[in-house]
Amino acid sequence: MARTRHDYRRNYQQRKMTPEKWKRRHSHPLTMQMDLRPVRQIDLAMALKVSPTLINAWQTGVSMPNGLMMQKIVNYFGIEDREAFEQEWLDWKVGPDPGRSKRETLLNSHPIRHFLDWRGCLAEHLCKATKDSSFYVSPVRLRHWLNGDEVPRSSTELVGVARFMYDNGASHEDLPRLDPAPEEEIDGEEILPIDLAAFLQLLRDWYRKFHQTKEEMHEEDSADNAAIAAEDEAKSTPQYNAEHNPLDLWLESHSNRWQPEDIAARTGATIEDVEDWRTGKAAPSMQQIRILAAIMGIKIVDLLASFKASK
């Protein structure tokens, strides 16, 4: 089979990936099915009548297929247990990713986002489904919930989200149920067999964990920034170099004309100070370094590379 540009692109992506990212990429349920065939992205895209970009988005965890597209994938690969395949896909999506931050990993584990990904729905679908009812959830509020900015404060919005999740088959793990389920009706509407208090507590627990993780990440970033600043400061601070002391080398090469006494007289220091400069026990001041640079005929930066200037 002739190699196409997609093959070369895939090989280029393989060379760019780290071993951790490569291992995670090929542990994706869809990628594993494609590798077993083997099936290329372009082949699967043509069979499902979608773009290769969408296939790549599924493999990298950017998005998930909806229910209809998931059924087409299951039929194409001949997978018998669709629910197990979907659960394996979802577990991969919310699992640790070397190329993803802790914050992104935790955001993907949000109970509502977890459900939306499992059903292949967008946040807009939830808002649209509740728009014509008395339990409307605005896109702004939902975005605040999913981003961890706040938890539901309105019981109406909480019921709207719970009803949408219940009508679309949310599991007991995502949406706590009441046992036994109530059979009463209020104003002609059936009471949802959902433990709203437990559902709200589930969202609050996630919210608390999310902000605790943000604080830990902030502390880690602060420690990393402090370490980087200390390292940069150490690199920028002039250090004494015992093997290449320009003053010592210059006095040795000009011993017939210059002696430590002459240097001491010109810089206003003592002979002991000059000997300490030569051995690295002490460093001249910036004014003395300027005088030394003028005497030796070299740049000040050359002396700063060996002396730790005292200010």
HELIX and SHEET records of a PDB file:
HELIX    1   1 ARG A    5  LYS A   16  1                                  12    
HELIX    2   2 PRO A   19  ARG A   25  1                                   7    
HELIX    3   3 PRO A   29  LEU A   36  1                                   8    
HELIX    4   4 GLN A   41  LEU A   48  1                                   8    
HELIX    5   5 PRO A   52  GLN A   59  1                                   8    
HELIX    6   6 GLY A   67  PHE A   77  1                                  11    
HELIX    7   7 ARG A   82  VAL A   94  1                                  13    
HELIX    8   8 LYS A  102  ASN A  108  1                                   7    
HELIX    9   9 PRO A  111  ARG A  119  1                                   9    
HELIX   10  10 ALA A  123  ALA A  129  1                                   7    
HELIX   11  11 PRO A  139  LEU A  146  1                                   8    
HELIX   12  12 SER A  155  ASP A  167  1                                  13    
HELIX   13  13 LEU A  196  SER A  236  1                                  41    
HELIX   14  14 PRO A  246  SER A  253  1                                   8    
HELIX   15  15 PRO A  260  THR A  267  1                                   8    
HELIX   16  16 ILE A  271  THR A  279  1                                   9    
HELIX   17  17 MET A  286  MET A  296  1                                  11    
HELIX   18  18 ILE A  300  LEU A  304  1                                   5    
SHEET    1   A 2 GLU A 185  ILE A 186  0                                        
SHEET    2   A 2 GLU A 189  GLU A 190 -1                                        
END                                                                             
